[in-house]
Amino acid sequence: MHDIPSLSVSDLAERYDALLLDAYGVLVSLDGALPGAAALIDRLNRQGKPYWLVSNTAARLPEHAAARYRGFGLDIPAERILTSGMLLGPCFMTSGLTGRRILVLGPEDSLRYVERAGGAPVPPGEDFDALVLADQAGFPCVETLDQVISSLIEQLDAGGTVPLILPNPDLVYPKGRGYGITAGALAVMLEAILARRYPDRDDVAFVRLGKPHPALFEAAARAAGGGRLVMIGDQLETDILGANAFGIDSALVLGGVAGRRPRIVAGGPTPSYLLASLAD
Ligand SMILES: [Mg+2]
């Protein structure tokens, strides 16, 4: 870890044409803006410096996220927010799910994401053609998952195929002084159950959309329209691994999910820089 240089966020803004910023653990926590975030966003807005939030979420539409961030003192326009929920449209298109019945697990905005993507959201308990496990909130977890796994087993036992889609592959997020489990962790659990029951099938795993997979980075690169990009994030397994795979530089913010003493190992996800905080 010693040979990874530390840098201030102002230096990063000078070195790169556009900043890609993770939201949770970098700009915000559940309770509000993190130290330095408001000053950074102010500065970027004033300087007209291009930046995009790239966030693994399908729980809040960009316009609602923007309103929430404004309440935290962060003036981030909705069009600067790219979420993994926005990847559902292209995903439905390539999987032939446009217009199909989609069981959506998540809060109200998750249903809106699925509608915008061209799917027809149905509530738990009704027949469905595909499952979008959008978020861990917005439904009674164990009861709903009982119903979902029962329905999946019934359809798969009958020889059917049910596309499983996971917009947010994160396993945990920073919650209070500890961590909360996410839809990604619930997906791993469902996959374990299905893998044991159907060891010979290769269609019982979730399609994962967000970071570290390339689609969100591709969307950001398209929005930026070229130039040198740097990803600023707090998770090695999503932000940094994704940036490494996409071939752009990255900075790991200490103190988020990766902690203040991140375990960076040879051959694993490796940031180009370490950032002690957003406050210079
Ligand atoms: Mg994060």
Boltz pocket constraint, residues with backbone or C-beta under 6 A from the ligand:
constraints:
  - pocket:
      binder: B
      contacts: [[A, 22], [A, 23], [A, 24], [A, 25], [A, 26], [A, 233], [A, 234], [A, 235], [A, 256], [A, 257]]
      max_distance: 6.0
